[in-house]
Amino acid sequence: NRIRVTASGLARGCLFADESLDLKPLLADDDEAGLTAALRAIVTGKPDRHSLDVAEEHTPFAMSSIGG
């Protein structure tokens, strides 16, 4: 039920997602409609649950690098 935003301005629908969306251009342009559409797309594209329990390999990472 969360959207994660990294310190560098990348938004992720899941803490463990490989995909991210750079929000900086939308914020810099003060594009409220574009930002709303982007955040809605992230929310609607969120997985029902993470896949750590089924993943055979998981690359460790620093939680601080993804806003966790």
All heavy atoms as TSV, in Angstrom:
chain	resi	resn	atom	element	x	y	z
A	1	ASN	N	N	0.807	-1.193	0.000
A	1	ASN	CA	C	0.000	0.000	0.000
A	1	ASN	C	C	0.857	1.269	0.000
A	1	ASN	O	O	0.386	2.318	0.365
A	1	ASN	CB	C	-0.958	-0.016	1.169
A	1	ASN	CG	C	-0.267	-0.028	2.519
A	1	ASN	OD1	O	0.956	-0.056	2.609
A	1	ASN	ND2	N	-1.050	-0.020	3.570
A	2	ARG	N	N	2.119	1.146	-0.403
A	2	ARG	CA	C	3.013	2.300	-0.408
A	2	ARG	C	C	3.684	2.471	-1.766
A	2	ARG	O	O	3.855	1.527	-2.509
A	2	ARG	CB	C	4.098	2.120	0.641
A	2	ARG	CG	C	3.576	2.123	2.037
A	2	ARG	CD	C	4.731	2.010	3.017
A	2	ARG	NE	N	4.265	2.149	4.362
A	2	ARG	CZ	C	4.038	1.129	5.178
A	2	ARG	NH1	N	4.241	-0.102	4.758
A	2	ARG	NH2	N	3.595	1.337	6.389
A	3	ILE	N	N	4.052	3.692	-2.029
A	3	ILE	CA	C	4.928	4.002	-3.149
A	3	ILE	C	C	6.235	4.441	-2.509
A	3	ILE	O	O	6.241	5.258	-1.595
A	3	ILE	CB	C	4.376	5.142	-4.020
A	3	ILE	CG1	C	3.082	4.730	-4.691
A	3	ILE	CG2	C	5.400	5.553	-5.067
A	3	ILE	CD1	C	2.409	5.866	-5.441
A	4	ARG	N	N	7.329	3.890	-2.968
A	4	ARG	CA	C	8.642	4.268	-2.443
A	4	ARG	C	C	9.277	5.284	-3.373
A	4	ARG	O	O	9.245	5.116	-4.589
A	4	ARG	CB	C	9.558	3.043	-2.346
A	4	ARG	CG	C	9.028	1.942	-1.471
A	4	ARG	CD	C	9.054	2.363	-0.031
A	4	ARG	NE	N	8.589	1.252	0.790
A	4	ARG	CZ	C	8.805	1.149	2.077
A	4	ARG	NH1	N	9.462	2.085	2.709
A	4	ARG	NH2	N	8.357	0.122	2.754
A	5	VAL	N	N	9.832	6.328	-2.800
A	5	VAL	CA	C	10.575	7.317	-3.566
A	5	VAL	C	C	11.983	7.355	-2.998
A	5	VAL	O	O	12.176	7.588	-1.808
A	5	VAL	CB	C	9.926	8.717	-3.499
A	5	VAL	CG1	C	10.730	9.723	-4.307
A	5	VAL	CG2	C	8.492	8.661	-4.010
A	6	THR	N	N	12.956	7.124	-3.859
A	6	THR	CA	C	14.345	7.120	-3.428
A	6	THR	C	C	14.818	8.549	-3.186
A	6	THR	O	O	14.185	9.516	-3.621
A	6	THR	CB	C	15.264	6.467	-4.474
A	6	THR	OG1	O	15.310	7.308	-5.633
A	6	THR	CG2	C	14.792	5.074	-4.850
A	7	ALA	N	N	15.934	8.668	-2.531
A	7	ALA	CA	C	16.525	9.982	-2.278
A	7	ALA	C	C	16.894	10.686	-3.583
A	7	ALA	O	O	16.966	11.911	-3.631
A	7	ALA	CB	C	17.756	9.833	-1.396
A	8	SER	N	N	17.092	9.917	-4.653
A	8	SER	CA	C	17.432	10.510	-5.948
A	8	SER	C	C	16.199	10.807	-6.801
A	8	SER	O	O	16.326	11.186	-7.968
A	8	SER	CB	C	18.398	9.598	-6.707
A	8	SER	OG	O	17.809	8.331	-6.916
A	9	GLY	N	N	14.988	10.630	-6.250
A	9	GLY	CA	C	13.766	11.010	-6.957
A	9	GLY	C	C	13.145	9.946	-7.826
A	9	GLY	O	O	12.295	10.240	-8.657
A	10	LEU	N	N	13.543	8.687	-7.641
A	10	LEU	CA	C	12.942	7.592	-8.410
A	10	LEU	C	C	11.816	6.970	-7.601
A	10	LEU	O	O	11.987	6.655	-6.424
A	10	LEU	CB	C	13.995	6.531	-8.737
A	10	LEU	CG	C	15.193	7.003	-9.544
A	10	LEU	CD1	C	16.187	5.868	-9.719
A	10	LEU	CD2	C	14.765	7.558	-10.889
A	11	ALA	N	N	10.668	6.782	-8.233
A	11	ALA	CA	C	9.505	6.193	-7.564
A	11	ALA	C	C	9.377	4.733	-7.960
A	11	ALA	O	O	9.547	4.375	-9.125
A	11	ALA	CB	C	8.237	6.951	-7.936
A	12	ARG	N	N	9.057	3.905	-6.976
A	12	ARG	CA	C	8.855	2.467	-7.194
A	12	ARG	C	C	7.536	2.052	-6.559
A	12	ARG	O	O	7.206	2.478	-5.459
A	12	ARG	CB	C	9.974	1.664	-6.539
A	12	ARG	CG	C	11.324	1.918	-7.126
A	12	ARG	CD	C	12.371	1.177	-6.350
A	12	ARG	NE	N	13.679	1.519	-6.892
A	12	ARG	CZ	C	14.670	0.672	-6.991
A	12	ARG	NH1	N	14.529	-0.555	-6.571
A	12	ARG	NH2	N	15.808	1.048	-7.504
A	13	GLY	N	N	6.826	1.185	-7.241
A	13	GLY	CA	C	5.572	0.680	-6.700
A	13	GLY	C	C	5.779	-0.394	-5.665
A	13	GLY	O	O	4.902	-0.669	-4.854
A	14	CYS	N	N	6.949	-0.992	-5.669
A	14	CYS	CA	C	7.279	-2.050	-4.723
A	14	CYS	C	C	8.723	-1.834	-4.293
A	14	CYS	O	O	9.579	-1.490	-5.110
A	14	CYS	CB	C	7.121	-3.415	-5.380
A	14	CYS	SG	S	7.637	-4.795	-4.334
A	15	LEU	N	N	8.982	-2.060	-3.051
A	15	LEU	CA	C	10.323	-1.878	-2.517
A	15	LEU	C	C	11.354	-2.696	-3.287
A	15	LEU	O	O	12.488	-2.274	-3.462
A	15	LEU	CB	C	10.323	-2.294	-1.045
A	15	LEU	CG	C	11.562	-2.032	-0.229
A	15	LEU	CD1	C	11.851	-0.550	-0.165
A	15	LEU	CD2	C	11.370	-2.585	1.165
A	16	PHE	N	N	10.951	-3.855	-3.796
A	16	PHE	CA	C	11.862	-4.765	-4.474
A	16	PHE	C	C	11.734	-4.710	-5.994
A	16	PHE	O	O	12.276	-5.557	-6.693
A	16	PHE	CB	C	11.638	-6.185	-3.971
A	16	PHE	CG	C	11.824	-6.297	-2.488
A	16	PHE	CD1	C	10.742	-6.394	-1.646
A	16	PHE	CD2	C	13.094	-6.275	-1.939
A	16	PHE	CE1	C	10.921	-6.478	-0.278
A	16	PHE	CE2	C	13.279	-6.361	-0.570
A	16	PHE	CZ	C	12.184	-6.455	0.261
A	17	ALA	N	N	11.018	-3.729	-6.522
A	17	ALA	CA	C	10.817	-3.627	-7.970
A	17	ALA	C	C	12.108	-3.243	-8.676
A	17	ALA	O	O	12.911	-2.469	-8.163
A	17	ALA	CB	C	9.737	-2.589	-8.282
A	18	ASP	N	N	12.300	-3.797	-9.857
A	18	ASP	CA	C	13.439	-3.422	-10.686
A	18	ASP	C	C	13.159	-2.126	-11.446
A	18	ASP	O	O	14.058	-1.383	-11.785
A	18	ASP	CB	C	13.759	-4.520	-11.698
A	18	ASP	CG	C	14.298	-5.769	-11.039
A	18	ASP	OD1	O	14.978	-5.643	-10.000
A	18	ASP	OD2	O	14.042	-6.862	-11.563
A	19	GLU	N	N	11.872	-1.870	-11.723
A	19	GLU	CA	C	11.489	-0.695	-12.487
A	19	GLU	C	C	11.290	0.489	-11.542
A	19	GLU	O	O	10.855	0.340	-10.428
A	19	GLU	CB	C	10.160	-0.925	-13.232
A	19	GLU	CG	C	10.066	-2.195	-14.021
A	19	GLU	CD	C	9.628	-3.370	-13.158
A	19	GLU	OE1	O	8.763	-3.205	-12.290
A	19	GLU	OE2	O	10.177	-4.451	-13.354
A	20	SER	N	N	11.599	1.656	-12.066
A	20	SER	CA	C	11.350	2.879	-11.311
A	20	SER	C	C	11.020	3.999	-12.284
A	20	SER	O	O	11.281	3.892	-13.484
A	20	SER	CB	C	12.564	3.243	-10.454
A	20	SER	OG	O	13.696	3.431	-11.257
A	21	LEU	N	N	10.438	5.049	-11.770
A	21	LEU	CA	C	10.066	6.195	-12.588
A	21	LEU	C	C	10.734	7.433	-12.006
A	21	LEU	O	O	10.619	7.705	-10.806
A	21	LEU	CB	C	8.546	6.375	-12.579
A	21	LEU	CG	C	8.013	7.595	-13.299
A	21	LEU	CD1	C	8.280	7.479	-14.794
A	21	LEU	CD2	C	6.542	7.767	-13.040
A	22	ASP	N	N	11.424	8.171	-12.842
A	22	ASP	CA	C	12.112	9.383	-12.407
A	22	ASP	C	C	11.091	10.515	-12.293
A	22	ASP	O	O	10.535	10.973	-13.291
A	22	ASP	CB	C	13.211	9.738	-13.408
A	22	ASP	CG	C	14.118	10.846	-12.917
A	22	ASP	OD1	O	13.881	11.373	-11.806
A	22	ASP	OD2	O	15.069	11.170	-13.638
A	23	LEU	N	N	10.852	10.970	-11.082
A	23	LEU	CA	C	9.873	12.025	-10.836
A	23	LEU	C	C	10.464	13.427	-10.992
A	23	LEU	O	O	9.719	14.406	-11.084
A	23	LEU	CB	C	9.291	11.890	-9.424
A	23	LEU	CG	C	8.548	10.599	-9.123
A	23	LEU	CD1	C	8.094	10.594	-7.671
A	23	LEU	CD2	C	7.368	10.407	-10.062
A	24	LYS	N	N	11.780	13.535	-11.025
A	24	LYS	CA	C	12.426	14.852	-11.056
A	24	LYS	C	C	11.963	15.727	-12.225
A	24	LYS	O	O	11.672	16.911	-12.001
A	24	LYS	CB	C	13.940	14.696	-11.051
A	24	LYS	CG	C	14.482	14.165	-9.734
A	24	LYS	CD	C	15.996	14.138	-9.690
A	24	LYS	CE	C	16.632	13.315	-10.750
A	24	LYS	NZ	N	16.516	11.865	-10.672
A	25	PRO	N	N	11.871	15.220	-13.457
A	25	PRO	CA	C	11.415	16.091	-14.549
A	25	PRO	C	C	9.990	16.616	-14.331
A	25	PRO	O	O	9.698	17.772	-14.630
A	25	PRO	CB	C	11.478	15.200	-15.792
A	25	PRO	CG	C	12.437	14.119	-15.445
A	25	PRO	CD	C	12.289	13.905	-13.966
A	26	LEU	N	N	9.133	15.775	-13.798
A	26	LEU	CA	C	7.750	16.194	-13.549
A	26	LEU	C	C	7.688	17.260	-12.454
A	26	LEU	O	O	6.903	18.202	-12.529
A	26	LEU	CB	C	6.894	14.983	-13.162
A	26	LEU	CG	C	6.792	13.889	-14.224
A	26	LEU	CD1	C	6.169	12.632	-13.639
A	26	LEU	CD2	C	6.008	14.390	-15.417
A	27	LEU	N	N	8.519	17.091	-11.444
A	27	LEU	CA	C	8.554	18.068	-10.351
A	27	LEU	C	C	9.209	19.369	-10.799
A	27	LEU	O	O	8.738	20.459	-10.446
A	27	LEU	CB	C	9.291	17.481	-9.152
A	27	LEU	CG	C	8.593	16.289	-8.493
A	27	LEU	CD1	C	9.528	15.605	-7.508
A	27	LEU	CD2	C	7.315	16.731	-7.810
A	28	ALA	N	N	10.265	19.273	-11.585
A	28	ALA	CA	C	10.971	20.464	-12.057
A	28	ALA	C	C	10.094	21.309	-12.982
A	28	ALA	O	O	10.160	22.544	-12.954
A	28	ALA	CB	C	12.256	20.072	-12.781
A	29	ASP	N	N	9.263	20.640	-13.783
A	29	ASP	CA	C	8.376	21.349	-14.713
A	29	ASP	C	C	7.073	21.781	-14.056
A	29	ASP	O	O	6.215	22.364	-14.710
A	29	ASP	CB	C	8.055	20.465	-15.922
A	29	ASP	CG	C	9.250	20.236	-16.810
A	29	ASP	OD1	O	10.224	21.009	-16.698
A	29	ASP	OD2	O	9.212	19.281	-17.607
A	30	ASP	N	N	6.911	21.443	-12.761
A	30	ASP	CA	C	5.671	21.742	-12.043
A	30	ASP	C	C	4.472	21.166	-12.792
A	30	ASP	O	O	3.429	21.811	-12.921
A	30	ASP	CB	C	5.526	23.244	-11.824
A	30	ASP	CG	C	4.551	23.574	-10.699
A	30	ASP	OD1	O	4.340	22.712	-9.821
A	30	ASP	OD2	O	3.996	24.694	-10.710
A	31	ASP	N	N	4.648	19.950	-13.311
A	31	ASP	CA	C	3.632	19.265	-14.116
A	31	ASP	C	C	2.728	18.441	-13.209
A	31	ASP	O	O	2.909	17.235	-13.041
A	31	ASP	CB	C	4.331	18.371	-15.149
A	31	ASP	CG	C	3.361	17.697	-16.092
A	31	ASP	OD1	O	2.128	17.873	-15.951
A	31	ASP	OD2	O	3.844	16.972	-16.982
A	32	GLU	N	N	1.752	19.103	-12.616
A	32	GLU	CA	C	0.864	18.431	-11.664
A	32	GLU	C	C	0.063	17.307	-12.326
A	32	GLU	O	O	-0.081	16.223	-11.761
A	32	GLU	CB	C	-0.077	19.437	-11.017
A	32	GLU	CG	C	-0.901	18.841	-9.894
A	32	GLU	CD	C	-1.728	19.880	-9.169
A	32	GLU	OE1	O	-1.349	21.057	-9.145
A	32	GLU	OE2	O	-2.772	19.483	-8.619
A	33	ALA	N	N	-0.435	17.540	-13.515
A	33	ALA	CA	C	-1.219	16.520	-14.221
A	33	ALA	C	C	-0.336	15.324	-14.576
A	33	ALA	O	O	-0.745	14.163	-14.420
A	33	ALA	CB	C	-1.853	17.102	-15.480
A	34	GLY	N	N	0.882	15.590	-15.040
A	34	GLY	CA	C	1.807	14.511	-15.375
A	34	GLY	C	C	2.220	13.724	-14.146
A	34	GLY	O	O	2.322	12.500	-14.194
A	35	LEU	N	N	2.456	14.420	-13.040
A	35	LEU	CA	C	2.826	13.759	-11.791
A	35	LEU	C	C	1.687	12.892	-11.290
A	35	LEU	O	O	1.899	11.747	-10.886
A	35	LEU	CB	C	3.211	14.798	-10.740
A	35	LEU	CG	C	3.679	14.282	-9.401
A	35	LEU	CD1	C	4.923	13.418	-9.545
A	35	LEU	CD2	C	3.940	15.443	-8.447
A	36	THR	N	N	0.476	13.409	-11.338
A	36	THR	CA	C	-0.700	12.628	-10.919
A	36	THR	C	C	-0.844	11.378	-11.772
A	36	THR	O	O	-1.068	10.285	-11.251
A	36	THR	CB	C	-1.974	13.492	-11.011
A	36	THR	OG1	O	-1.838	14.613	-10.136
A	36	THR	CG2	C	-3.208	12.698	-10.627
A	37	ALA	N	N	-0.712	11.528	-13.087
A	37	ALA	CA	C	-0.831	10.376	-13.993
A	37	ALA	C	C	0.271	9.355	-13.718
A	37	ALA	O	O	0.016	8.143	-13.711
A	37	ALA	CB	C	-0.786	10.845	-15.443
A	38	ALA	N	N	1.481	9.839	-13.477
A	38	ALA	CA	C	2.604	8.938	-13.213
A	38	ALA	C	C	2.381	8.165	-11.915
A	38	ALA	O	O	2.597	6.950	-11.864
A	38	ALA	CB	C	3.902	9.731	-13.145
A	39	LEU	N	N	1.953	8.843	-10.874
A	39	LEU	CA	C	1.710	8.171	-9.592
A	39	LEU	C	C	0.549	7.180	-9.695
A	39	LEU	O	O	0.602	6.090	-9.124
A	39	LEU	CB	C	1.457	9.198	-8.491
A	39	LEU	CG	C	2.671	10.073	-8.152
A	39	LEU	CD1	C	2.283	11.153	-7.149
A	39	LEU	CD2	C	3.824	9.237	-7.637
A	40	ARG	N	N	-0.469	7.532	-10.448
A	40	ARG	CA	C	-1.584	6.589	-10.653
A	40	ARG	C	C	-1.111	5.352	-11.413
A	40	ARG	O	O	-1.529	4.234	-11.114
A	40	ARG	CB	C	-2.726	7.256	-11.396
A	40	ARG	CG	C	-3.507	8.153	-10.515
A	40	ARG	CD	C	-4.762	8.653	-11.152
A	40	ARG	NE	N	-5.400	9.531	-10.176
A	40	ARG	CZ	C	-6.408	10.298	-10.439
A	40	ARG	NH1	N	-6.928	10.318	-11.648
A	40	ARG	NH2	N	-6.926	11.057	-9.515
A	41	ALA	N	N	-0.247	5.544	-12.393
A	41	ALA	CA	C	0.282	4.409	-13.152
A	41	ALA	C	C	1.102	3.497	-12.250
A	41	ALA	O	O	1.027	2.267	-12.364
A	41	ALA	CB	C	1.128	4.902	-14.326
A	42	ILE	N	N	1.873	4.083	-11.348
A	42	ILE	CA	C	2.646	3.271	-10.403
A	42	ILE	C	C	1.712	2.469	-9.509
A	42	ILE	O	O	1.909	1.276	-9.294
A	42	ILE	CB	C	3.585	4.165	-9.564
A	42	ILE	CG1	C	4.678	4.753	-10.444
A	42	ILE	CG2	C	4.188	3.375	-8.412
A	42	ILE	CD1	C	5.494	5.825	-9.751
A	43	VAL	N	N	0.675	3.120	-8.984
A	43	VAL	CA	C	-0.264	2.437	-8.080
A	43	VAL	C	C	-1.000	1.317	-8.799
A	43	VAL	O	O	-1.121	0.212	-8.282
A	43	VAL	CB	C	-1.257	3.449	-7.466
A	43	VAL	CG1	C	-2.375	2.736	-6.726
A	43	VAL	CG2	C	-0.532	4.390	-6.529
A	44	THR	N	N	-1.473	1.585	-10.001
A	44	THR	CA	C	-2.217	0.546	-10.720
A	44	THR	C	C	-1.315	-0.593	-11.179
A	44	THR	O	O	-1.789	-1.712	-11.386
A	44	THR	CB	C	-2.989	1.111	-11.925
A	44	THR	OG1	O	-2.070	1.737	-12.814
A	44	THR	CG2	C	-4.043	2.106	-11.481
A	45	GLY	N	N	-0.034	-0.329	-11.327
A	45	GLY	CA	C	0.904	-1.363	-11.746
A	45	GLY	C	C	1.545	-2.131	-10.601
A	45	GLY	O	O	2.369	-3.010	-10.829
A	46	LYS	N	N	1.162	-1.789	-9.365
A	46	LYS	CA	C	1.753	-2.458	-8.209
A	46	LYS	C	C	1.401	-3.943	-8.202
A	46	LYS	O	O	0.271	-4.307	-8.461
A	46	LYS	CB	C	1.242	-1.844	-6.897
A	46	LYS	CG	C	1.855	-0.510	-6.560
A	46	LYS	CD	C	1.270	0.077	-5.293
A	46	LYS	CE	C	1.532	-0.738	-4.070
A	46	LYS	NZ	N	2.891	-0.660	-3.547
A	47	PRO	N	N	2.364	-4.785	-7.883
A	47	PRO	CA	C	2.050	-6.211	-7.755
A	47	PRO	C	C	1.209	-6.453	-6.505
A	47	PRO	O	O	1.221	-5.632	-5.572
A	47	PRO	CB	C	3.421	-6.870	-7.626
A	47	PRO	CG	C	4.314	-5.795	-7.116
A	47	PRO	CD	C	3.772	-4.498	-7.643
A	48	ASP	N	N	0.487	-7.554	-6.490
A	48	ASP	CA	C	-0.314	-7.885	-5.313
A	48	ASP	C	C	0.568	-8.143	-4.100
A	48	ASP	O	O	0.175	-7.901	-2.978
A	48	ASP	CB	C	-1.179	-9.119	-5.570
A	48	ASP	CG	C	-2.283	-8.831	-6.577
A	48	ASP	OD1	O	-2.704	-7.661	-6.669
A	48	ASP	OD2	O	-2.714	-9.767	-7.256
A	49	ARG	N	N	1.761	-8.671	-4.372
A	49	ARG	CA	C	2.714	-8.947	-3.304
A	49	ARG	C	C	4.099	-9.041	-3.902
A	49	ARG	O	O	4.252	-9.183	-5.102
A	49	ARG	CB	C	2.350	-10.229	-2.564
A	49	ARG	CG	C	2.227	-11.443	-3.484
A	49	ARG	CD	C	1.801	-12.667	-2.766
A	49	ARG	NE	N	2.842	-12.970	-1.793
A	49	ARG	CZ	C	2.779	-13.955	-0.930
A	49	ARG	NH1	N	1.735	-14.735	-0.919
A	49	ARG	NH2	N	3.747	-14.197	-0.086
A	50	HIS	N	N	5.112	-8.954	-3.051
A	50	HIS	CA	C	6.478	-9.058	-3.561
A	50	HIS	C	C	6.781	-10.514	-3.891
A	50	HIS	O	O	6.039	-11.419	-3.520
A	50	HIS	CB	C	7.491	-8.488	-2.568
A	50	HIS	CG	C	7.547	-9.216	-1.265
A	50	HIS	ND1	N	8.118	-10.452	-1.132
A	50	HIS	CD2	C	7.092	-8.883	-0.046
A	50	HIS	CE1	C	8.018	-10.849	0.114
A	50	HIS	NE2	N	7.395	-9.909	0.800
A	51	SER	N	N	7.874	-10.736	-4.599
A	51	SER	CA	C	8.187	-12.094	-5.062
A	51	SER	C	C	9.419	-12.666	-4.369
A	51	SER	O	O	10.033	-13.585	-4.881
A	51	SER	CB	C	8.405	-12.076	-6.573
A	51	SER	OG	O	9.451	-11.188	-6.895
A	52	LEU	N	N	9.782	-12.156	-3.218
A	52	LEU	CA	C	10.965	-12.668	-2.538
A	52	LEU	C	C	10.811	-14.127	-2.136
A	52	LEU	O	O	11.778	-14.882	-2.130
A	52	LEU	CB	C	11.275	-11.836	-1.289
A	52	LEU	CG	C	11.856	-10.458	-1.537
A	52	LEU	CD1	C	12.100	-9.747	-0.220
A	52	LEU	CD2	C	13.136	-10.555	-2.320
A	53	ASP	N	N	9.600	-14.545	-1.820
A	53	ASP	CA	C	9.404	-15.917	-1.390
A	53	ASP	C	C	9.507	-16.926	-2.526
A	53	ASP	O	O	9.726	-18.105	-2.298
A	53	ASP	CB	C	8.065	-16.082	-0.676
A	53	ASP	CG	C	6.889	-15.609	-1.498
A	53	ASP	OD1	O	7.107	-14.910	-2.501
A	53	ASP	OD2	O	5.745	-15.926	-1.137
A	54	VAL	N	N	9.413	-16.465	-3.775
A	54	VAL	CA	C	9.510	-17.383	-4.915
A	54	VAL	C	C	10.776	-17.166	-5.733
A	54	VAL	O	O	11.068	-17.946	-6.621
A	54	VAL	CB	C	8.277	-17.279	-5.843
A	54	VAL	CG1	C	7.022	-17.699	-5.113
A	54	VAL	CG2	C	8.140	-15.884	-6.402
A	55	ALA	N	N	11.496	-16.123	-5.425
A	55	ALA	CA	C	12.718	-15.835	-6.196
A	55	ALA	C	C	13.819	-16.810	-5.815
A	55	ALA	O	O	14.038	-17.092	-4.652
A	55	ALA	CB	C	13.175	-14.403	-5.931
A	56	GLU	N	N	14.491	-17.326	-6.838
A	56	GLU	CA	C	15.600	-18.237	-6.581
A	56	GLU	C	C	16.855	-17.467	-6.197
A	56	GLU	O	O	17.672	-17.943	-5.432
A	56	GLU	CB	C	15.857	-19.106	-7.805
A	56	GLU	CG	C	14.724	-20.083	-8.059
A	56	GLU	CD	C	15.022	-20.987	-9.231
A	56	GLU	OE1	O	16.207	-21.115	-9.609
A	56	GLU	OE2	O	14.071	-21.574	-9.760
A	57	GLU	N	N	17.014	-16.290	-6.773
A	57	GLU	CA	C	18.166	-15.454	-6.464
A	57	GLU	C	C	17.669	-14.059	-6.152
A	57	GLU	O	O	16.740	-13.559	-6.757
A	57	GLU	CB	C	19.121	-15.373	-7.652
A	57	GLU	CG	C	19.883	-16.637	-7.902
A	57	GLU	CD	C	20.931	-16.430	-8.984
A	57	GLU	OE1	O	21.441	-15.308	-9.121
A	57	GLU	OE2	O	21.208	-17.400	-9.689
A	58	HIS	N	N	18.310	-13.451	-5.189
A	58	HIS	CA	C	17.967	-12.065	-4.872
A	58	HIS	C	C	19.270	-11.316	-4.636
A	58	HIS	O	O	20.096	-11.737	-3.846
A	58	HIS	CB	C	17.079	-12.002	-3.641
A	58	HIS	CG	C	16.738	-10.605	-3.249
A	58	HIS	ND1	N	15.954	-9.797	-4.024
A	58	HIS	CD2	C	17.102	-9.871	-2.202
A	58	HIS	CE1	C	15.847	-8.622	-3.452
A	58	HIS	NE2	N	16.534	-8.640	-2.334
A	59	THR	N	N	19.439	-10.228	-5.328
A	59	THR	CA	C	20.640	-9.432	-5.159
A	59	THR	C	C	20.470	-8.530	-3.954
A	59	THR	O	O	19.536	-7.746	-3.903
A	59	THR	CB	C	20.880	-8.559	-6.410
A	59	THR	OG1	O	20.930	-9.411	-7.543
A	59	THR	CG2	C	22.159	-7.775	-6.279
A	60	PRO	N	N	21.351	-8.653	-2.968
A	60	PRO	CA	C	21.238	-7.772	-1.804
A	60	PRO	C	C	21.529	-6.323	-2.188
A	60	PRO	O	O	22.280	-6.055	-3.110
A	60	PRO	CB	C	22.308	-8.287	-0.843
A	60	PRO	CG	C	23.005	-9.388	-1.520
A	60	PRO	CD	C	22.443	-9.577	-2.883
A	61	PHE	N	N	20.924	-5.402	-1.495
A	61	PHE	CA	C	21.125	-3.986	-1.730
A	61	PHE	C	C	20.939	-3.245	-0.419
A	61	PHE	O	O	20.372	-3.775	0.521
A	61	PHE	CB	C	20.142	-3.459	-2.775
A	61	PHE	CG	C	18.715	-3.813	-2.469
A	61	PHE	CD1	C	17.961	-3.036	-1.605
A	61	PHE	CD2	C	18.142	-4.928	-3.031
A	61	PHE	CE1	C	16.640	-3.367	-1.311
A	61	PHE	CE2	C	16.829	-5.258	-2.745
A	61	PHE	CZ	C	16.083	-4.486	-1.882
A	62	ALA	N	N	21.431	-2.029	-0.378
A	62	ALA	CA	C	21.279	-1.210	0.815
A	62	ALA	C	C	19.871	-0.624	0.818
A	62	ALA	O	O	19.436	-0.025	-0.163
A	62	ALA	CB	C	22.306	-0.091	0.811
A	63	MET	N	N	19.153	-0.822	1.892
A	63	MET	CA	C	17.795	-0.289	2.000
A	63	MET	C	C	17.776	1.228	1.796
A	63	MET	O	O	16.838	1.753	1.218
A	63	MET	CB	C	17.184	-0.650	3.347
A	63	MET	CG	C	16.957	-2.131	3.550
A	63	MET	SD	S	15.740	-2.792	2.414
A	63	MET	CE	C	14.245	-2.280	3.237
A	64	SER	N	N	18.796	1.929	2.250
A	64	SER	CA	C	18.826	3.376	2.112
A	64	SER	C	C	18.877	3.811	0.649
A	64	SER	O	O	18.449	4.908	0.316
A	64	SER	CB	C	20.019	3.960	2.860
A	64	SER	OG	O	21.224	3.468	2.315
A	65	SER	N	N	19.337	2.934	-0.230
A	65	SER	CA	C	19.420	3.289	-1.647
A	65	SER	C	C	18.071	3.270	-2.332
A	65	SER	O	O	17.920	3.835	-3.408
A	65	SER	CB	C	20.372	2.351	-2.392
A	65	SER	OG	O	19.814	1.060	-2.506
A	66	ILE	N	N	17.069	2.656	-1.707
A	66	ILE	CA	C	15.739	2.593	-2.313
A	66	ILE	C	C	14.663	3.199	-1.425
A	66	ILE	O	O	13.488	2.998	-1.644
A	66	ILE	CB	C	15.370	1.149	-2.701
A	66	ILE	CG1	C	15.423	0.234	-1.502
A	66	ILE	CG2	C	16.216	0.654	-3.829
A	66	ILE	CD1	C	14.880	-1.146	-1.766
A	67	GLY	N	N	15.066	3.895	-0.411
A	67	GLY	CA	C	14.088	4.599	0.422
A	67	GLY	C	C	13.442	3.741	1.482
A	67	GLY	O	O	12.393	4.067	1.991
A	68	GLY	N	N	14.047	2.604	1.800
A	68	GLY	CA	C	13.466	1.707	2.804
A	68	GLY	C	C	13.971	1.959	4.178
A	68	GLY	O	O	14.826	2.725	4.449
